[in-house]
Amino acid sequence: MPDETYTKYSKALAFRRIAAERDAALLIRFGRDLYRASLGREDAFYRDYGRYGVNFPTWIASCTAASPAFAQFLEEDGEAIGLVVLGCDERDPSIGRVHHFYIRPDHRGQGFGGVLDDYARDALKDAGASLARLNVTARNARAIRFYQGQGWEEKARRGGLIFMETRL
């Protein structure tokens, strides 16, 4: 699955395994923007991942320790345009988690989110999950519409978050 290549508008799409140390600067840049898109600002990124976000790549590495397929860049013609970070519930491995979907702002609204969603479902199924869960901030209306369009169902709301899931 990670080595599959997709073609769209004569540009090649491929997934590339993240190497946390080598890709640290790009991961931090994507992480900051992901928080900005979700929360409207990036200060929570620094709260969660330390000064300058230096612990974000370390956390990504912990996801790839469970499975290399769990943290991948989506590349278009060799340039990273997106990121997917996954995991499985430690208490119940039949439950997969989508920690992060991210598409660069200049590539949003062009169908790349669906490519990430398909990848996430396949990778979680391959890991033995039969259910996938994610959460999204209630203020991120664009992401909520996207997830609903992909078949994710809202299961609960708590503390400004919407909890969603889908069968795999």
PyMOL commands that set and color helices and strands:
alter all, ss='L'
color gray80, all
select helices_A, chain A and resi 24-39+43-49+51-53+56-66+68-70+105-107+112-126+141-149
alter helices_A, ss='H'
color red, helices_A
select strands_A, chain A and resi 5-8+11-17+71-76+79-88+95-103+131-137+153-158+161-167
alter strands_A, ss='S'
color yellow, strands_A
deselect
rebuild
show_as cartoon
